[in-house]
């Protein structure tokens, strides 16, 4: 595990925990897509889009989620890794919460 991944782990857990509170009772998963508007590099200048796989409106997130995504962006930029898009998927499987994160960078499709 490199330094970025090590520093990122607690932020990822904070994002996943905040997303868990946004999952409606009738759902088992939620997806957060963070998108950086074209041409911007300001820390925290991210569009937050929430959705559930079945289209049920997600519950409103606490401010802690926005604080964590700001910290994530600041961390990545400190390491010179400005992402253009990040997708966090949080789901309940076998009675446990699990998450997956995928990042896209300039020039990637």
C-alpha positions in Angstrom: 0.0 0.0 0.0 1.5 3.4 -1.0 1.3 6.6 1.1 -1.7 8.0 -0.8 -3.7 4.8 -0.2 -2.7 4.7 3.4 -3.8 8.3 4.0 -6.9 7.8 1.9 -8.2 4.8 3.9 -9.8 6.7 6.8 -11.4 9.2 4.4 -12.9 6.4 2.3 -14.3 4.9 5.5 -15.8 8.2 6.5 -17.4 8.6 3.0 -18.8 5.1 3.2 -20.2 5.6 6.7 -21.8 8.8 5.6 -23.3 7.2 2.5 -24.8 4.4 4.6 -27.0 6.9 6.4 -28.3 8.0 2.9 -29.6 4.5 1.9 -33.4 4.5 2.1 -34.9 1.6 4.2 -36.2 -0.2 1.1 -32.8 -0.1 -0.7 -29.6 -2.0 -0.2 -27.1 0.2 -2.0 -26.2 3.8 -2.9 -23.9 5.3 -5.5 -22.1 8.6 -5.1 -20.6 10.1 -8.2 -18.2 13.0 -7.7 -17.6 15.0 -10.9 -15.1 17.9 -11.3 -16.4 20.5 -13.8 -14.2 20.8 -16.8 -11.3 23.2 -16.4 -11.5 23.5 -12.6 -8.9 22.3 -10.1 -10.2 24.1 -7.0 -10.2 21.8 -4.0 -13.7 20.8 -3.2 -15.1 22.0 -6.5 -17.0 18.8 -7.1 -20.6 18.0 -8.2 -22.1 15.4 -5.8 -24.7 13.1 -7.4 -26.5 10.4 -5.3 -28.6 7.6 -6.7 -29.9 4.2 -5.7 -29.9 1.2 -8.1 -33.7 1.1 -8.2 -34.2 4.8 -8.5 -35.6 5.4 -5.0 -34.5 8.9 -3.9 -31.6 8.7 -1.4 -31.9 10.4 2.0 -30.2 13.7 2.4 -26.5 13.4 3.4 -25.0 14.9 6.6 -22.4 17.6 6.3 -19.9 15.0 7.3 -20.0 13.6 3.8 -19.1 16.9 2.2 -16.3 17.4 4.7 -14.9 13.9 3.8 -15.1 14.5 0.0 -13.4 17.9 0.5 -10.6 16.1 2.5 -10.4 13.4 -0.2 -9.9 16.0 -2.9 -7.3 17.9 -0.9 -5.4 14.7 -0.2 -5.4 13.6 -3.9 -4.3 17.1 -5.0 -1.5 17.1 -2.4 -0.2 14.0 -4.1 -0.6 15.5 -7.6 -3.5 13.2 -8.4 -6.4 15.5 -9.5 -9.3 13.2 -10.3 -12.0 14.2 -12.8 -14.5 11.6 -11.5 -14.9 9.3 -8.5 -17.6 6.8 -8.0 -18.3 5.3 -4.6 -20.7 2.4 -4.3 -21.9 1.3 -0.9 -24.0 -1.8 -0.5 -25.2 -4.3 2.1 -24.1 -7.8 1.3 -24.5 -10.8 3.7 -25.4 -8.4 6.6 -22.3 -6.3 6.1 -21.7 -2.9 4.5 -19.1 -3.0 1.7 -17.9 -0.2 -0.5 -16.0 0.2 -3.7 -14.4 3.3 -5.1 -13.2 4.0 -8.7 -11.4 7.1 -9.8 -10.9 8.6 -13.3 -8.1 11.1 -14.2 -7.6 13.6 -17.0 -7.1 11.8 -20.3 -8.9 8.6 -19.2 -12.2 7.5 -20.9 
